């Protein structure tokens, strides 16, 4: 049943692009902010406990519905619930669509749109140097593939719709905490750090499975060398460690060679398309692996 739900969920992910605005879930921001305020008032509690309580409260409705429907009607309600939860857990935007927007902006030589699409993929400020931007976008595709797709699939296979939604909830909390840093004069840094820690814990295993998958889907030698090479930037949190690993191994697996006479624009399009192709190949590998697990009864 999980395999069927996952295949349908991935199909919906590719086809229902006009509904992606529903996945931003802005209405949850008020609940998350309320949880931050309440958690910050309990100074005697570790901030991580407060964030876990907040995440559990947001996951609880899905948990109750999941075990409420059980396996009635031959599991059909469970299938529908899984598809709905997967739709809201993936994303919030499709990586392929973001890559297409970025390539279109480069081909149109639209500097403003290049910056917008680059920031949408990287979720950070875009460097002015074009080659640095190209490298950052390629890394971001490899990072976002885990955050938007593979980690959700991992937790869905492990814990069903509750697991997929739990991962997305921790990401929503982390994103909201980061937004509060930019918008508030005195954000609770304890809650921000705890939010990143909780999300980093849930992303740790799938990030490494994704990195292994990049080696299988691309240049194994390049990926292995990149994995063994430490990053020059010191990672403070588990979340940052996972992102740096995915960026290094992803670029290593791409093993892109410079082409003489190639323009910067052509190099940018070629690199991001190669990164997106790597992600798509890995998705097929994961689908085959999950199908094999289902066939042999390792996943129900």
N, C-alpha and C positions, 0 to 999 in steps of 0.2 A: 504493500500500500504506500509506503514511503517513497519508493522508486517512482510509482505512478504520479503521486502528488508532486514530487520534485520535477519530473519531466514536464508536467502540465504547468507548474509554476515557472519554469525556465522558458517555456513557450509563451506564456502570458507576458513574461519579462521582455521578450523580444517584440511582441505585437502590440501591447497596450501602452505605447509610448505617450499617448494623449492623456493618460490617467496618472502619469508620474507626479503631477503636482499634488495629488492626494497624499503622497508618501512623505511630504515634508512634515506633516503632523505638528503644525504650529500650535494647535490647541493643547498639546502636552507641555508646552513651555511653562505655562502658568503653574501646572502641577509640579514640575521639576523645580521651579523657583520657590514654590511653597515648601517643598522638601528641603531645599538648601537652607531656607530661613529657619525652619524648625530644627534641622540638624545642627546649624550653627549656634543655636541657643543652648544646646546641651553640651556645655564645654567639657563635662566629665567623660563624655563618650569619645572614643576614637572616631575621627571623621570617616574612616572607611566603613565602620559599622553603620553610621547614619546613611551613607550612600547605598550600602547593601539593603538597608531597610527600604529606602526610597525605590530602588530598582525592584525589590520584591513586591512592593505595593503596585507598581505598574505592570508587573508580570502576572500578578494574582488573578485578574479577570480571565486571561487566556488559560491559565492553569485550571481554574474552576470549570470553564467551558469544556476544555479538553477532557477532563475526567467526568464531566457531566454527561457528555455524549457517549463516552465509552466506545463500544464496538457495535452499537445498535444499527439496525438496517444494513447489515453486512459491511459496516465501516464507512458508508457513504457520507454521513455527517462529518466524520473525521477527515475524509478526503477533502470536502469543501472547506472545512476549517483550515486545513493545512495549506491549501492553495491561497486562501485569503491572507493567512499569516505570512506566507512566503512572499506574496506580492508586497506587503508593507514592510517586510524585513530586508528585502533586497534594496539596493540603491542608496540614497534616494533617486539618483539618476542612472541611466544605463551608460556603462563605460563606452560602448561602441558609439552611442549618440554623441557623447562629449568629444570623442576622438574625431568624429565626422565634422562637428562644429569647428574644432581646432584646425583641421586640414582645410576646411572651406575658407576660414579666415586667412590662412597663409596664402592660399591660391588667389584670394581676392586682394591680398596685400593690405588688409584692414588691420592696422596696428591696434586700434582700440578693441576690436573683437578678439584679436589674438591674445591680448592681455586678459580679457574677460574669460575666455575659454581655458586659458592656461591656469588661471586662478581657480576656476571651477574644478579642474582636475587635481591641482596641487593643494588647494585649501590653504594657501599661504601667499605671501607677496611674491611677485614675479620679478626676477632679476632683469636689469636693463640689457645686459650682454646677451646677444641672440644665441650663442652656442651654450651658454649656461642655462638659458631658458629651455632650449631643446633637450638638454640632458635632464633638467628637472622634470619636464613633462614626461619623458620616457620613464623615469623613475616613478613618477606619480601614477602612471598607468599600472605598473607592477604592484605598487602599494595599494591603490584603490581596488584592484581586483580582489585582494584578500578581504578588505574591509566591506566592500559592497556585495561580494558574491561568495567567495570560497569559505570564509569563516561562517557565514550564514548557513551554507550547505553542510559544513562540518557539524555545527550544533544541531541542525535539523536531523541529520542522520543519527546523531548520538541521543538526542532527547526529544525529537519530534518538534511540533510547532512551538512548544513551550521553550525549547532550547534556542530555536531561531529567533523568537521574539525577545528572549532574555538578552541575547547578544546585541540586537538592535537597540534595545532599551539602554544598555550601558553606553552604546555609541551616542545615542541622543543626549544622555546625561553629560557625557564628555564634551560634546559639541556645545551644549548650552552653557556649561561651565566656562569653556573658552570664550564664548560670546560675552558672558558676564564680565570677564577680565577686560574686554575692550570697552564695554559700555558703562560699567559701574566705577564710581570713584574709589570705593574700598571693597572689592570682592573678597569673599572668604577664601583665602588661598588654601586653607586646609581642605575644604570641600573640593576645590579644583584639583588639587593633588590626588585626593582620594578617588575622584571620578576617573582620572587617567590611570590610576593603579588598578581599579576594578576592571576597566575596559582592557587594560594591558594583560591582565590575568586571563581573560577569556580569549584574547587574540593570540596568546603566546603559542599554543599548540597548532592551531590552523595556519599561523604565519609560517611556521617551520615546515609544515606539510606542503604549503604552497611553494615555499622556496625549493624543497626537494622536487616538487612537480615541475618547476621552471627548468631544473637541471635535466629532467626527463624529456621535456617538450622542446628544449633548445640545445644549446651547446653544453654538454655535460662538463667538459674540461674547463670551459670558461666560467661556468657557474661554481664548480668546485673550487677553483682558484679564488674567485671572489668571496666565497664563504669563508675560506681560510684567512683571507686578508682582512685585518681589522680596519674598521672605519676610522678616519682621522678625527671625525667629530665625536666628542664624548657624549654618549647617550645617558641621560639621567633617569628616565623612567622605562618600565618594561615596554610601554607603548612605543617609545622612541627606538628602543633596541630592535623591536620587531620591524619597524618601518625601515630602519637602516639596513637590516639584513635583507629584506625584500628588495630594496632598491639596488643593493650591491649584486645580489645573486641574479636578479632580473636582468640587469644590464650585462652581467657576465654571460648569462644564457643567450642573450641576443647576439653577442659577439659581432657587432656591426663593424664593417670595414669601411674606411673612408674611400670615396670614389673620386679620382682626379677630375677636376673641372666641375664638380657638382656644386650647385648654388646652395646657399644657406637655406632657402625656402624648400628646395627639393630634399635637402638633408633632413629638415624638420619633418616633412611629410613621411619620408621613408622610415625614419626612426620611430615615430609614434605608431605608424601602421604595423611595423614589425613587432612592437610591444603589444599591440592589440591582438595581432596574430598569435603571439606566444600565449596570451591569456585564453584565446579561443581553443588552441590545441590542448592546453591544460584542462579546460572544461570538458573536452571530449574524453580525456584520460580519466578524470574524476567520474564522469558518467559511466564509463566502462567498468571502473573499479566498484562503484556502488551497485551496478547491475550484477556483477559477479558476487558481491557480498549478499545481495538479495537472493540470488539463485541458490547459493549454498546455505541460506538460512542464517547469515550472520547479522542481517538487518531486517527488522520486521516492519 
